[in-house]
């Protein structure tokens, strides 16, 4: 029964944390969410972001309340997932590891969605939005990795680099 509870907490926390990270990223890179997505994001996250903004206001275009909210969600979920009585330091390190992993998996998902749009329907209504979200990641790579035979390999290179970062994270935090 405990594993079912942990599974549900992990799913809900992953969804909420991902939406909070999306809210932070769109504010950081100054990309306007499409109306329906914006309504969904704000409906799901305002209950946490608005009170946090009173304590941690945004500065220089960064919505720190969304980022801190995402970390708090990870921390609460980690506490539930590690009910076995882990120490506070272990809990915090585990939460930090999961938080950074969520960020990297979020970038991977955006890159995969962009690749799918480019293959299936580059003119899809959400394609420009996803492209704008990935632009800060792909622009530095595109300066180094030029298209080969008309094929842009920057998404593939970015995915490989993110996989390397995930490997490094596992090594640094001691998780296999």
C-alpha positions as MATLAB code, in Angstrom:
seq = 'XXXXXXXXXXXXXXXXXXXXXXXXXXXXXXXXXXXXXXXXXXXXXXXXXXXXXXXXXXXXXXXXXXXXXXXXXXXXXXXXXXXXXXXXXXXXXXXXXXXXXXXXXXXXXXXXXXXXXXXXXXXXXXXXXXXXXXXXXXXXXXXXXXXXXXXXXXXXXXXXXXXXXXXXXXXXXXXX';
ca = [
       0.000    0.000    0.000;
       2.882    2.346    0.783;
       4.349    1.875   -2.695;
       1.018    2.931   -4.255;
       1.013    6.094   -2.141;
       4.610    6.811   -3.125;
       3.743    6.256   -6.795;
       0.818    8.690   -6.618;
       2.908   11.288   -4.775;
       5.673   10.941   -7.355;
       3.233   11.431  -10.273;
       1.488   14.448   -8.724;
       4.786   16.011   -7.630;
       6.307   15.419  -11.066;
       3.399   17.120  -12.801;
       3.284   20.062  -10.404;
       7.059   20.456  -10.328;
       7.269   20.288  -14.109;
       4.611   22.958  -14.513;
       6.392   25.189  -11.978;
       9.678   24.722  -13.837;
       7.943   25.560  -17.131;
       6.571   28.721  -15.531;
      10.062   29.681  -14.344;
      11.699   28.921  -17.702;
       9.161   30.889  -19.762;
       9.633   33.901  -17.497;
      13.427   33.576  -17.529;
      13.703   33.514  -21.320;
      10.772   35.894  -21.851;
       8.559   33.566  -23.867;
       4.841   34.122  -23.638;
       2.832   30.994  -22.973;
      -0.027   30.325  -25.419;
      -3.316   31.311  -23.782;
      -4.636   27.818  -23.039;
      -1.312   26.637  -21.654;
      -0.919   29.834  -19.634;
      -4.365   29.368  -18.117;
      -3.515   25.759  -17.213;
      -0.110   26.694  -15.746;
      -1.484   29.539  -13.644;
      -4.479   27.540  -12.439;
      -2.237   24.676  -11.315;
       0.497   26.812   -9.705;
      -0.929   30.109   -8.460;
      -1.871   28.645   -5.062;
       1.845   28.093   -4.379;
       3.532   30.843   -6.408;
       1.469   33.809   -5.225;
       2.179   33.344   -1.487;
       5.851   32.649   -2.236;
       6.110   35.882   -4.242;
       5.338   37.843   -1.094;
       8.426   36.329    0.502;
      10.643   35.926   -2.578;
       9.860   38.538   -5.234;
      11.050   38.103   -8.789;
      14.157   40.001   -9.823;
      15.610   40.752  -13.252;
      12.881   38.766  -14.981;
      13.384   35.627  -12.924;
      10.337   34.204  -11.194;
      12.152   32.873   -8.136;
       8.879   31.914   -6.477;
       8.204   29.350   -9.219;
      11.685   27.877   -8.961;
      11.596   27.704   -5.167;
       8.071   26.309   -5.359;
       9.312   23.527   -7.641;
      12.098   22.722   -5.183;
       9.626   22.683   -2.288;
       7.432   20.250   -4.210;
      10.452   18.009   -4.763;
      11.375   18.277   -1.090;
       7.893   17.339    0.113;
       7.686   14.461   -2.375;
      11.142   13.253   -1.336;
      10.069   13.315    2.295;
       7.092   11.100    1.468;
       9.181    8.815   -0.731;
      11.848    8.366    1.961;
       9.531    7.573    4.842;
      12.136    5.142    6.157;
      13.568    7.853    8.417;
      16.385    9.419    6.454;
      18.322   12.248    8.079;
      17.644   15.870    7.169;
      20.909   16.160    5.256;
      20.191   12.990    3.287;
      16.685   14.232    2.532;
      17.978   17.590    1.305;
      20.653   15.984   -0.907;
      18.130   13.525   -2.317;
      15.705   16.375   -3.047;
      18.453   18.453   -4.700;
      19.443   15.487   -6.862;
      15.821   14.903   -7.903;
      15.300   18.621   -8.564;
      18.295   18.862  -10.883;
      17.247   15.605  -12.553;
      13.738   16.985  -13.124;
      15.220   20.075  -14.771;
      17.366   18.002  -17.118;
      14.517   15.613  -17.978;
      12.305   18.629  -18.645;
      14.842   19.962  -21.143;
      15.051   16.507  -22.730;
      11.271   16.392  -23.120;
      11.223   19.820  -24.767;
      13.984   18.782  -27.170;
      12.177   15.562  -28.089;
       8.930   17.467  -28.654;
      10.769   19.880  -30.939;
      12.279   16.995  -32.895;
       8.848   15.403  -33.309;
       7.377   18.708  -34.494;
      10.184   19.106  -37.021;
       9.519   15.629  -38.449;
       5.724   15.471  -38.265;
       4.365   19.009  -38.534;
       6.767   21.959  -38.342;
       3.810   24.319  -38.782;
       1.904   23.026  -35.749;
       0.486   25.821  -33.576;
       2.754   24.922  -30.622;
       5.911   24.418  -32.701;
       7.099   28.073  -32.473;
       6.503   28.050  -28.714;
       8.528   24.865  -28.188;
      11.235   26.187  -30.525;
      11.462   29.393  -28.468;
      11.791   27.355  -25.253;
      14.671   25.357  -26.743;
      16.461   28.261  -28.425;
      18.642   29.193  -25.398;
      19.823   25.574  -25.184;
      20.403   25.017  -28.868;
      21.893   28.364  -29.941;
      25.350   27.791  -28.369;
      25.454   24.259  -29.790;
      24.472   25.492  -33.260;
      27.448   27.858  -33.218;
      29.759   24.869  -32.869;
      27.856   22.088  -34.652;
      26.892   23.277  -38.115;
      24.191   21.479  -40.136;
      25.543   18.470  -42.010;
      23.897   17.884  -45.377;
      20.992   20.094  -44.358;
      20.431   18.125  -41.137;
      20.511   20.078  -37.890;
      22.105   17.782  -35.326;
      21.999   20.294  -32.487;
      19.033   18.576  -30.805;
      20.873   15.250  -30.846;
      24.021   16.858  -29.438;
      21.976   18.589  -26.724;
      20.345   15.279  -25.763;
      23.759   13.601  -25.516;
      25.100   16.463  -23.379;
      22.099   16.247  -21.056;
      22.641   12.486  -20.726;
      26.256   13.188  -19.761;
      25.066   15.714  -17.168;
      22.661   13.123  -15.758;
      25.537   10.645  -15.497;
      27.672   13.247  -13.704;
      24.803   14.014  -11.322;
      24.457   10.338  -10.445;
      28.186   10.157   -9.779;
      28.275   13.345   -7.691;
      25.287   12.373   -5.566;
      26.314    8.735   -5.329;
      23.167    7.276   -6.906;
      23.463    4.579   -9.532;
];
